[in-house]
Amino acid sequence: MSAQAKKRSSDPVAQRLRHFQVSQGLAWREVAERLGVSRGMLMMALRGDRRLSSKPLFKLEEAERENADRRSASERIVDRYIDDQGVVPQILGQDRKGKETACIAVDYESDRTSRNLPGKVLLAAPAEQICRKLQSLFAETLDTRVIALASLPEEIRSDGFIRQLTAESRARLTKAALDLVIPDWRILVAGGK
């Protein structure tokens, strides 16, 4: 990895901008408009060539706060379960047996969106304790969104991201997440233990 690439990947503002762009499904032009800067300035900030002034940073913070206020109940449940652990390696499922990750090809409803979002998503099983909690919740509610959200990488973990997928991609992602988190989910759906 080049020094420039390392600089970009470690820049917290660039990471926040990417997370905001992905979670909202916006084109970079739209992100720039919301922050009141040109697209070129935004691209320079993402590359680490320039820094954003305080006004666009304040607008980014406001937008992030609004986004956090709109988080769905499913997203809040997943955040609570994962935050309970507090340890990143546990989130990655290092104490799980068997298959721990799945790479899923995804398609988006909008061509505009597909240019800004990943074509493949790496799902990861949460830690065993989280999987047990999610299994209990799933057995009571049969809510697959929570399972899918828990398996998504943090930078795209939002209902907004899932809503941008085609129906076929949502189904593929949900099935893979269920297989990772609750391998015997079909038995639960059928009403068994």
C-alpha positions in Angstrom: 0.0 0.0 0.0 1.4 3.4 -1.0 1.9 6.2 1.6 -0.9 8.2 -0.1 -3.3 5.2 0.2 -2.4 4.7 3.9 -2.9 8.4 4.5 -6.4 8.2 2.9 -7.5 5.1 4.7 -6.5 6.5 8.1 -8.0 10.0 7.7 -11.0 10.1 10.0 -12.8 12.8 8.0 -12.4 10.8 4.7 -13.8 7.7 6.6 -16.7 9.7 7.9 -17.4 11.1 4.4 -17.3 7.6 2.8 -19.6 6.2 5.6 -22.1 9.1 5.1 -22.1 8.7 1.3 -22.6 4.9 1.5 -25.2 5.0 4.2 -27.3 7.6 2.4 -26.7 6.2 -1.1 -25.7 9.6 -2.4 -23.5 10.5 -5.3 -20.4 12.5 -4.4 -21.9 15.5 -6.1 -24.8 15.3 -3.7 -22.6 14.9 -0.7 -20.7 18.0 -1.9 -23.9 20.0 -2.3 -25.1 19.0 1.2 -21.7 20.2 2.6 -21.7 23.4 0.5 -18.4 22.6 -1.3 -17.6 21.8 -4.9 -17.2 18.2 -5.9 -13.6 18.8 -6.8 -12.9 20.1 -3.2 -14.6 17.1 -1.8 -12.5 14.8 -3.9 -9.3 16.5 -2.8 -10.4 16.1 0.8 -11.0 12.4 0.2 -7.6 12.0 -1.3 -6.0 13.8 1.6 -4.8 16.7 -0.6 -6.9 19.3 1.1 -8.7 19.7 4.4 -12.3 20.8 4.7 -12.9 24.0 6.5 -15.0 24.2 9.7 -18.3 25.1 7.9 -18.4 21.9 5.8 -17.2 19.8 8.8 -20.1 21.3 10.8 -22.6 20.5 8.1 -21.2 16.9 8.0 -21.6 16.6 11.7 -25.2 17.9 11.5 -26.0 15.4 8.7 -24.5 12.6 10.7 -26.6 13.5 13.7 -29.8 13.7 11.6 -28.9 10.3 10.2 -28.3 8.9 13.7 -31.7 10.2 14.8 -33.4 8.4 11.9 -31.8 5.1 12.6 -34.3 2.3 12.5 -35.3 0.1 15.4 -33.4 -2.8 13.7 -30.3 -0.8 13.5 -30.5 0.3 17.1 -31.0 -3.4 18.2 -27.9 -4.5 16.2 -25.9 -1.6 17.6 -26.9 -2.5 21.2 -26.0 -6.1 20.8 -22.7 -5.4 19.2 -21.8 -2.5 21.6 -22.4 -4.9 24.5 -19.3 -6.8 23.5 -17.1 -3.8 23.0 -14.3 -5.9 21.4 -13.9 -5.8 17.6 -12.4 -9.4 17.3 -15.5 -10.8 18.9 -17.7 -9.0 16.4 -15.7 -10.6 13.6 -16.8 -14.0 14.9 -13.4 -15.4 15.9 -15.0 -17.6 18.5 -17.5 -19.1 15.9 -17.0 -22.6 14.5 -17.5 -23.3 10.8 -18.1 -20.7 8.2 -17.5 -17.1 9.5 -17.8 -15.0 6.4 -19.6 -14.9 3.0 -18.9 -12.7 0.1 -22.2 -11.7 -1.7 -22.5 -10.0 -5.1 -25.1 -7.3 -4.9 -27.1 -5.2 -7.4 -28.8 -1.9 -6.8 -32.1 -0.5 -7.9 -30.5 2.7 -9.3 -27.6 2.9 -11.8 -26.5 6.1 -10.0 -26.3 4.2 -6.7 -24.4 1.3 -8.2 -21.5 3.6 -9.1 -21.0 4.7 -5.5 -21.5 1.4 -3.7 -19.6 -1.9 -3.6 -20.5 -4.6 -6.1 -19.7 -7.3 -3.4 -20.3 -7.3 0.3 -18.4 -9.3 2.8 -20.7 -10.5 5.5 -19.3 -11.7 8.8 -20.9 -13.7 11.6 -20.9 -11.8 14.9 -19.5 -13.4 18.0 -21.2 -16.6 19.4 -22.9 -14.7 22.3 -24.3 -12.1 19.9 -25.5 -14.9 17.5 -27.4 -16.5 20.4 -29.1 -13.2 21.3 -30.0 -12.7 17.6 -31.3 -16.3 17.4 -33.6 -15.7 20.3 -34.8 -12.5 18.8 -35.3 -14.1 15.4 -37.3 -17.0 17.0 -39.7 -14.5 18.5 -40.1 -12.1 15.7 -38.8 -13.8 12.5 -37.3 -10.3 11.6 -34.6 -11.0 9.1 -33.5 -7.3 8.9 -31.8 -7.5 12.2 -29.8 -10.6 11.1 -28.8 -9.0 7.9 -27.7 -5.8 9.6 -25.7 -7.6 12.2 -23.7 -9.3 9.4 -22.9 -6.2 7.4 -19.7 -4.4 7.7 -20.0 -1.3 10.0 -19.4 1.2 7.2 -22.6 0.1 5.4 -24.6 -1.2 8.3 -28.0 0.6 7.7 -31.5 -0.1 6.5 -30.8 2.6 4.0 -28.1 0.5 2.4 -30.4 -2.6 2.3 -33.3 -0.6 0.8 -31.0 0.4 -2.2 -30.5 -3.3 -3.2 -32.6 -5.1 -5.7 -35.2 -7.5 -4.3 -33.0 -10.4 -5.5 -29.9 -9.0 -3.9 -31.8 -8.4 -0.6 -32.9 -12.0 -0.7 -29.4 -13.3 -1.4 -27.9 -11.1 1.3 -30.5 -12.1 3.9 -30.2 -15.8 3.2 -26.4 -15.6 3.5 -26.7 -13.6 6.7 -29.1 -16.2 8.2 -26.8 -19.1 7.2 -23.9 -17.3 9.0 -25.7 -16.2 12.1 -28.4 -18.9 12.6 -27.3 -22.0 10.6 -30.6 -23.8 11.6 -32.9 -20.9 10.8 -35.1 -23.0 8.5 -36.1 -25.1 11.6 -37.0 -22.0 13.5 -39.1 -20.7 10.6 -40.9 -24.1 10.4 -41.7 -23.8 14.1 -39.3 -26.3 15.6 -36.6 -25.7 18.2 
